Structures are given as structure tokens and as C-alpha cells.
Amino acid sequence: MSEHRRAAVVWKGGAPQRKPIGSWHGLAGLTLGLLALELVVSPAAACSPCIPMCLVPSVHFEQRLMTCYRTEYRTEYRQVRRKVTRQVPEVQEREVRETVLVPCTRKEVRQRTTMVPTVHWETRQRTVRRTDWVEEQRQRTVLVPEVRLMERQVKVLVPEVRTEKRVRTVMVPRTRAVERQVKVLVPELRTEERERTVLKSEVQLEERQWLVTVARSVADVQSVPVLTAARVAVTACDPCLGSVVVGCQTVPQLSSVCVPVVRSVLEKQLQKVMVAVPSFRPEKQLVTVQVPGVREELRTERVPVTTYVARKQTYTVCVPGQREEIRTERVPVTVRVRRKQTYTVRVPVQREEVQTYRVAVRGTALEKENYVVQVPECRPEVRVRKEAVTVYRPVTEEVVENVPYNVAVQVPYQLSVSVPVGCGW
């Protein structure tokens, strides 16, 4: 909508209706026509002296809201059935025959020529320089140190002490007694009655069963070995007469005798015993207790207060100093004196000498040798293996898809419009 074109709202039956107006010139013409119509219809309403003033149109504009509609397109979906062919993968096993080269080795005898080291001895001669040491007498000049005493004047610093009087300020303490009030905590005891729980011991008799081991006497017969003397017939030969004589001889004999014996047999019996069982019962008691406390008390005490007063004090100080003094002293001075000295030197003298020696000369000789070599080679071998092969199979199926399409929708919106309002509107 341009700036010069507006929309006029005409109210019919309580509902606004929009009508376009061409331009402001058309609106002014419409206003003038309405005013002229009003003058024709009711000429008595206008006063005769004000006719020029009433012919001027009085028009103002009002802002009013108008509901308009615009077309918008929305996307909606509808379900459509279609047939789709898809490739479904399947895995199949197939046998594959292939020829493989298998590495292997074979032994091969070869011949090679090698250089073998050899050693032989040779006699050679060489000239050697020998060194001999010969003693020679030589002279040299030596600086010999000598110590001599010489007199010299030396400046010496002699220490001395002088007396000085000095003044210093000393703080002299002065103590005086001052009365002060001090808060003192005075201990006191107050009596309180408190309740406490005391455990009192009691003894109760309980009947309990105990397992007791009792020895019971049982009469029994026991076989006891007894040693007795028995008479036994013994034959003896008389050496004088040569006749056989039968005699008796007492021999110890072990026999068993049955003796009545009383033995103890252990038995377990249950016996009832009265046992005193101690126990405790709580009992509350009122006890009077002395509770320590503290109370504040204001006391006046004389406290010594020390103050310091400045006083000047004169004192004597011994100040150390130094003064210069010239003294004559005998000082040892070291002087070097030149002297000739004879000494013996060993001088090296070289001479040539022919020397014979044996040398081990190393050489090489050619030799042929046989050696075994592992020669690598490959032999063909046929192998069968199974491998998985993916095969695609076409499958037709029916699919439901959402297909988009556009739908036109009227959407209301409000528009603010300037409406001319004048006389008679």
C-alpha cells in the first residue's frame, strides 16, 4: 500500500467494510460534496453571516483496527503405498581352487677358491742408533742468598689513652604507691540437692542343674599271677653203683589265682544345686552436694607505679688513640751474590750399529674347497579353500511413505487504518 492510497472503512450493520480511496484529492472532493449536501438539506442550520466560514471543511483522521485475511501455504503429509524392489544380500560358501607356490630348499654342492694365509720367516738386517752417556765437567754461575743486618728508620704507631668528660641523659626510675579498685573473683560454696541413681546389689537363690561325674564302686574278680614252690620227681644216676635213683626237687611254679577286686566306675549324673546369683537394681537417692562457685568483689589495693625521670649525668671516659714515632731498627736484608760452581753432566752420544733379526712374513695362497649351499626354490601346489561370497537377491515389498503437499489457508491479521472524520460523519 503506498503513502497516498488509504482504505476507508464503512460501517454497515455493525461490521466494518474496507473500500479503497483513490487519493487525497478524491477524499477532499467527497468531503466537499457531503458539506454541500448538508447545506442544501438544512439551510436553517447555517447562519447567514457565517456562510464563508462554514464552507471550510473541518476533517480529522482517527486510527481504527481492521481485520484482513492473507493466504498462506502449509505443508501437510499423506500416506501413499508404493512397491519397492530392494537388493537383499545373502552369503554363500564356494570352493576356490588355486595354485600356490610353496617355498622350499634343496642342497647343492659348490666349489670356491679362497685365499689361505701363510707365514714364513726371513732374516733381515737394519741399522740401529745406540745412545751412550758420557760424563763432562761444566761450570755455571749461581746466585747465592746472603743475609745482612742493616739499620733503617721506621715509623711506628704507639697506642695511648686520653681521658674525656662526657654528658649523658639517664632515665631514673621513681616508684610511688597508687590506690586502685580491682575486681577480684572470690570462691564460694553453695549447697544443692541433687538426685542420682545408685545400683544396689542383691543376691537371689536359683536352682540349677549341674552335670557331675561320680565314681561308683563295682566288685569284680581279677586273675593275679602267684609264684609257688612245687615238688617235681627227678631221676639221678649213682656213679658208684650205677643204679638210677628217683628223688624230689623243689621248683618255682607260676600259677593264676582269682582275687576279688573293687574298682571305681565313672558315671555322669545330673544334680540340682541352689546357686546364689548376684544382681543389681537401680535406686534413686537425694544427695546434698557442695557446688563451688565464684562471685565478683570490688577491692581497693595500693599498687606500686614506676615512672622514669630524665636526668643529666657527667662521666669520665678513657678514649684510646695512636701517635706516630720514628724508631731505628736493625733489619735483616737478603742479598744475592754471584758465585761460580763446577758440576758433572751426563751427555748422550749416539752411534750406529748393524743388527740382524728374523721377521715373520705373512702371505696368502689360493686353495679350492667344496661347500654345501641351501638353494631356495618354489614348487607349485594346488589348494582348495572355501570362501564366503555375498550375492544380492531382488525382493519386492510394499512400503507406506509420507508424501508432502501444500494446502492454502486464510490467516487473519489486524491492520491499523487512518479514517477521515468530519462534519456529518
Legacy VTK file of the C-alpha trace (Angstrom):
# vtk DataFile Version 3.0
C-alpha trace
ASCII
DATASET POLYDATA
POINTS 425 float
0.000 0.000 0.000
1.570 3.380 -0.986
1.624 6.544 1.090
-1.134 8.342 -0.926
-3.562 5.408 -1.020
-5.618 4.527 2.043
-8.552 2.234 2.872
-11.862 3.731 4.012
-13.957 1.775 6.476
-17.736 1.928 6.044
-19.817 0.651 8.911
-22.832 -1.298 7.789
-24.788 -3.400 10.199
-22.140 -3.115 12.960
-19.358 -4.671 10.793
-16.618 -2.611 9.179
-16.085 -2.889 5.410
-12.972 -1.780 3.616
-13.239 0.417 0.496
-10.189 1.857 -1.264
-9.962 5.569 -1.962
-8.047 6.788 -4.966
-6.145 9.736 -3.496
-6.329 12.668 -1.151
-7.957 14.755 -3.933
-10.812 12.297 -4.172
-11.214 12.374 -0.384
-11.332 16.169 -0.330
-13.913 16.167 -3.178
-16.055 13.666 -1.255
-15.864 15.843 1.866
-16.865 19.000 -0.051
-19.776 17.170 -1.664
-21.079 15.997 1.709
-20.823 19.502 3.148
-22.740 20.940 0.171
-25.427 18.295 0.602
-25.728 19.188 4.275
-26.184 22.872 3.375
-28.884 22.067 0.846
-30.809 19.756 3.146
-30.787 22.009 6.220
-30.325 25.616 5.184
-31.618 26.865 8.537
-28.719 25.268 10.416
-26.186 27.656 8.870
-26.168 31.289 9.892
-26.166 33.897 7.193
-23.247 35.953 8.410
-21.041 32.788 8.743
-21.529 31.302 5.295
-17.891 31.845 4.202
-16.644 30.229 7.446
-18.889 27.141 7.227
-17.781 26.356 3.681
-14.260 25.432 5.008
-14.229 21.642 5.594
-13.152 20.515 9.106
-11.759 16.943 8.665
-9.623 14.906 11.114
-8.423 11.320 10.998
-8.891 8.508 13.510
-6.846 5.314 13.891
-9.049 2.231 13.650
-8.235 -1.513 13.540
-9.371 -3.532 10.554
-9.260 -7.353 10.259
-7.857 -8.601 6.924
-7.061 -12.080 5.602
-3.962 -13.300 3.756
-3.318 -16.635 2.042
-0.577 -18.873 3.483
0.568 -22.256 2.221
1.225 -25.047 4.731
2.888 -28.381 4.082
0.927 -31.486 5.045
1.691 -35.193 4.566
-0.477 -38.028 3.282
0.358 -41.725 3.247
0.938 -43.363 -0.171
1.544 -47.078 -0.726
4.289 -47.996 -3.203
6.064 -51.154 -4.334
9.827 -51.059 -3.856
12.374 -53.585 -5.145
15.429 -53.967 -2.911
18.629 -55.990 -3.220
18.902 -58.305 -0.181
22.473 -59.616 0.443
22.995 -63.348 1.004
26.229 -65.097 1.999
27.090 -68.324 0.156
30.094 -70.624 0.515
32.015 -71.552 -2.661
35.080 -73.714 -3.232
38.010 -71.965 -4.877
40.917 -73.934 -6.382
44.161 -72.037 -6.575
47.774 -72.861 -7.321
50.173 -71.733 -4.600
53.973 -71.566 -4.854
55.303 -73.243 -1.696
58.853 -72.165 -0.743
61.370 -74.987 -0.119
65.140 -75.511 -0.161
67.477 -78.031 -1.767
71.108 -78.813 -1.024
73.712 -78.057 -3.709
77.468 -78.668 -3.575
79.561 -75.817 -4.968
83.277 -75.104 -5.323
85.068 -71.871 -4.449
88.633 -70.564 -4.400
89.739 -68.988 -1.111
92.824 -67.087 -0.036
94.558 -69.023 2.786
97.009 -67.038 4.957
100.616 -68.423 5.121
103.601 -67.433 7.304
107.370 -67.830 6.528
110.439 -66.483 8.347
113.036 -64.163 6.763
116.403 -62.939 8.106
116.878 -59.176 7.701
119.420 -56.510 8.716
118.843 -52.970 9.929
120.931 -50.058 11.210
120.156 -49.109 14.806
121.284 -45.932 16.570
122.606 -46.656 20.059
122.917 -43.961 22.744
125.889 -43.862 25.166
126.133 -41.484 28.168
129.482 -39.620 28.655
130.293 -37.553 31.798
131.506 -33.929 31.278
132.683 -31.209 33.728
130.879 -27.869 33.299
130.748 -24.521 35.122
127.794 -22.275 35.926
127.155 -19.014 37.796
124.792 -19.325 40.760
123.078 -16.569 42.789
123.689 -17.444 46.474
121.461 -15.627 49.031
123.231 -13.889 51.986
121.541 -12.241 54.996
122.959 -8.938 56.225
121.815 -6.684 59.127
121.091 -3.067 58.102
119.869 -0.074 60.168
116.629 1.583 58.998
114.277 4.281 60.401
110.710 3.011 60.756
107.501 4.919 61.611
105.652 3.123 64.427
102.126 3.797 65.719
102.303 3.898 69.558
98.943 3.376 71.320
97.935 5.876 74.070
94.844 6.564 76.194
93.380 10.033 76.949
90.661 10.949 79.457
87.447 12.786 78.338
84.421 14.047 80.264
81.045 13.389 78.645
77.419 14.179 79.495
74.560 11.679 79.039
70.842 11.648 79.857
69.788 8.820 82.197
66.205 7.715 82.926
65.969 7.393 86.734
63.075 5.184 87.977
60.711 6.609 90.642
58.191 4.352 92.377
55.067 5.615 94.180
52.019 3.829 95.668
48.660 4.437 93.925
45.250 3.257 95.157
43.248 1.326 92.527
39.993 -0.583 92.527
40.380 -4.155 91.310
37.706 -6.761 90.557
38.551 -9.978 92.377
36.904 -13.388 91.900
36.128 -14.760 95.405
35.423 -18.524 95.562
32.336 -19.663 97.489
30.439 -22.913 98.087
26.670 -23.338 97.814
24.635 -26.354 98.896
22.426 -28.129 96.320
20.284 -31.236 96.497
20.751 -33.498 93.508
19.228 -36.807 92.507
21.430 -39.709 91.497
20.836 -43.301 90.524
22.677 -45.925 92.571
22.992 -49.606 91.700
22.284 -51.759 94.785
23.455 -55.338 94.830
21.024 -58.198 95.536
21.564 -61.940 95.869
18.932 -64.352 94.566
18.924 -68.140 95.001
18.392 -70.051 91.778
18.044 -73.791 91.276
20.352 -75.066 88.548
21.290 -78.484 87.209
24.890 -79.475 87.054
26.409 -82.466 85.244
28.572 -84.231 87.894
30.952 -87.126 87.358
30.556 -89.711 90.247
32.823 -92.716 90.939
30.790 -95.837 91.796
32.428 -98.908 93.409
31.905 -102.207 91.500
33.012 -105.708 92.771
34.972 -107.715 90.238
37.122 -110.865 90.105
40.633 -110.443 88.753
43.194 -113.135 87.894
46.520 -112.491 89.650
49.755 -114.465 88.918
51.209 -116.103 92.097
54.671 -117.718 92.438
54.555 -121.028 94.483
57.002 -123.913 95.285
56.201 -127.305 93.707
57.853 -130.693 94.165
58.975 -132.445 90.984
60.322 -136.044 90.617
63.900 -136.072 89.360
65.907 -139.179 88.255
69.578 -139.356 89.137
72.279 -141.981 88.340
74.502 -143.182 91.168
78.080 -143.019 89.874
79.331 -145.643 92.307
76.653 -148.305 91.991
75.431 -147.320 88.533
71.781 -147.559 89.591
69.053 -144.958 88.764
67.506 -143.279 91.793
64.255 -141.222 91.719
64.200 -138.184 94.034
62.177 -134.968 94.672
63.246 -131.379 93.895
61.525 -128.088 94.789
60.910 -125.967 91.685
59.265 -122.443 91.494
55.900 -122.603 89.744
53.773 -119.623 88.427
50.001 -120.074 88.791
46.951 -117.794 88.392
44.713 -117.086 91.413
41.274 -115.370 91.186
41.169 -112.426 93.635
38.045 -110.304 94.346
38.796 -106.624 93.456
36.731 -103.422 93.961
37.146 -100.945 91.078
35.673 -97.493 90.523
33.393 -96.787 87.539
32.863 -93.139 86.447
29.252 -92.140 85.855
27.719 -88.775 84.877
24.700 -87.626 86.890
22.503 -84.513 86.862
22.296 -82.866 90.287
20.161 -79.928 91.388
22.147 -77.193 93.137
20.994 -73.879 94.683
23.246 -71.096 93.366
23.419 -67.541 94.748
23.183 -65.208 91.704
24.230 -61.574 92.357
22.209 -58.821 90.583
21.921 -55.055 90.663
18.814 -52.876 90.793
18.773 -49.099 90.186
17.645 -46.901 93.064
17.293 -43.091 93.104
18.765 -41.121 96.031
18.756 -37.454 97.043
22.295 -36.230 97.763
23.379 -32.877 99.182
26.331 -31.566 97.158
28.660 -28.643 97.791
28.868 -26.800 94.450
31.862 -24.452 94.099
31.117 -21.016 92.644
32.754 -17.646 92.050
31.489 -14.138 92.820
32.971 -10.818 91.815
34.113 -8.425 94.562
35.444 -4.878 94.147
38.534 -4.268 96.292
40.839 -1.258 96.783
44.545 -2.018 96.599
47.684 0.084 96.749
49.668 -0.703 93.629
53.285 0.442 93.142
53.600 2.528 89.923
57.066 3.123 88.493
57.767 6.221 86.378
61.016 7.342 84.785
62.537 10.868 85.138
65.237 12.140 82.741
68.426 13.411 84.447
71.782 14.557 83.000
74.873 12.718 84.251
78.580 13.584 83.752
81.029 10.681 83.421
84.704 10.209 82.537
85.696 8.077 79.512
89.117 6.726 78.570
89.462 7.198 74.775
92.125 5.060 73.067
94.339 6.815 70.444
97.553 6.453 68.434
100.642 8.636 67.843
103.428 8.274 65.283
107.028 7.693 66.487
110.211 7.259 64.399
112.484 4.415 65.581
115.815 2.992 64.355
115.852 -0.776 63.931
118.339 -3.366 62.593
116.524 -5.215 59.812
117.818 -8.454 58.186
118.192 -7.899 54.386
118.737 -10.784 51.960
121.302 -10.080 49.191
122.102 -12.419 46.250
125.840 -12.909 45.455
127.145 -14.382 42.147
129.417 -17.445 42.543
130.920 -19.931 40.045
130.080 -23.627 40.559
131.549 -26.750 38.840
129.209 -29.680 38.222
129.233 -33.016 36.305
126.759 -33.644 33.418
125.928 -36.919 31.588
125.853 -36.084 27.842
124.179 -38.542 25.406
126.356 -39.654 22.415
124.759 -41.611 19.548
126.487 -44.298 17.416
125.239 -46.527 14.532
125.140 -50.328 14.802
124.049 -53.061 12.272
121.531 -55.540 13.764
120.359 -58.905 12.297
116.786 -60.100 13.115
114.177 -62.635 11.950
110.808 -61.479 10.659
107.606 -63.499 10.200
106.339 -62.574 6.700
102.639 -63.171 6.191
101.222 -64.075 2.753
98.242 -65.767 1.076
97.844 -68.882 -1.083
94.985 -69.918 -3.367
93.040 -73.061 -2.361
89.909 -74.701 -3.765
87.236 -76.048 -1.369
83.786 -77.598 -1.649
80.818 -76.297 0.381
77.100 -77.089 0.622
74.537 -74.354 -0.071
70.792 -74.335 0.730
69.240 -73.098 -2.547
65.707 -71.643 -2.077
63.109 -72.564 -4.700
59.302 -72.659 -5.036
57.194 -75.637 -6.059
53.586 -75.275 -7.305
50.829 -76.777 -5.134
47.067 -76.881 -5.785
44.920 -75.958 -2.782
41.162 -75.855 -2.287
39.641 -73.318 0.105
36.149 -72.218 0.949
35.284 -68.546 0.917
32.115 -66.608 1.670
30.616 -64.843 -1.361
27.937 -62.156 -0.961
25.087 -62.492 -3.531
22.309 -59.912 -3.857
18.727 -61.191 -4.372
15.939 -58.814 -5.544
12.976 -58.643 -3.098
9.759 -56.699 -3.852
7.845 -55.273 -0.885
5.069 -52.744 -0.325
6.079 -49.561 1.560
3.937 -46.801 3.050
5.524 -43.362 2.561
4.542 -39.879 3.713
4.216 -37.597 0.613
4.232 -33.802 1.289
1.705 -31.449 -0.414
0.797 -27.726 0.017
-2.583 -26.509 1.414
-3.791 -22.859 1.108
-5.027 -21.413 4.447
-6.641 -17.964 5.066
-4.894 -16.373 8.083
-6.494 -13.285 9.716
-4.430 -10.278 10.761
-5.231 -6.762 12.045
-4.329 -3.566 10.197
-4.309 -0.039 11.659
-6.078 2.392 9.218
-6.423 6.220 9.368
-10.131 7.110 8.681
-11.199 10.728 7.907
-13.886 12.051 10.253
-15.632 15.392 9.557
-18.975 17.239 9.906
-21.835 14.892 9.441
-19.740 11.699 9.554
LINES 1 426
425 0 1 2 3 4 5 6 7 8 9 10 11 12 13 14 15 16 17 18 19 20 21 22 23 24 25 26 27 28 29 30 31 32 33 34 35 36 37 38 39 40 41 42 43 44 45 46 47 48 49 50 51 52 53 54 55 56 57 58 59 60 61 62 63 64 65 66 67 68 69 70 71 72 73 74 75 76 77 78 79 80 81 82 83 84 85 86 87 88 89 90 91 92 93 94 95 96 97 98 99 100 101 102 103 104 105 106 107 108 109 110 111 112 113 114 115 116 117 118 119 120 121 122 123 124 125 126 127 128 129 130 131 132 133 134 135 136 137 138 139 140 141 142 143 144 145 146 147 148 149 150 151 152 153 154 155 156 157 158 159 160 161 162 163 164 165 166 167 168 169 170 171 172 173 174 175 176 177 178 179 180 181 182 183 184 185 186 187 188 189 190 191 192 193 194 195 196 197 198 199 200 201 202 203 204 205 206 207 208 209 210 211 212 213 214 215 216 217 218 219 220 221 222 223 224 225 226 227 228 229 230 231 232 233 234 235 236 237 238 239 240 241 242 243 244 245 246 247 248 249 250 251 252 253 254 255 256 257 258 259 260 261 262 263 264 265 266 267 268 269 270 271 272 273 274 275 276 277 278 279 280 281 282 283 284 285 286 287 288 289 290 291 292 293 294 295 296 297 298 299 300 301 302 303 304 305 306 307 308 309 310 311 312 313 314 315 316 317 318 319 320 321 322 323 324 325 326 327 328 329 330 331 332 333 334 335 336 337 338 339 340 341 342 343 344 345 346 347 348 349 350 351 352 353 354 355 356 357 358 359 360 361 362 363 364 365 366 367 368 369 370 371 372 373 374 375 376 377 378 379 380 381 382 383 384 385 386 387 388 389 390 391 392 393 394 395 396 397 398 399 400 401 402 403 404 405 406 407 408 409 410 411 412 413 414 415 416 417 418 419 420 421 422 423 424
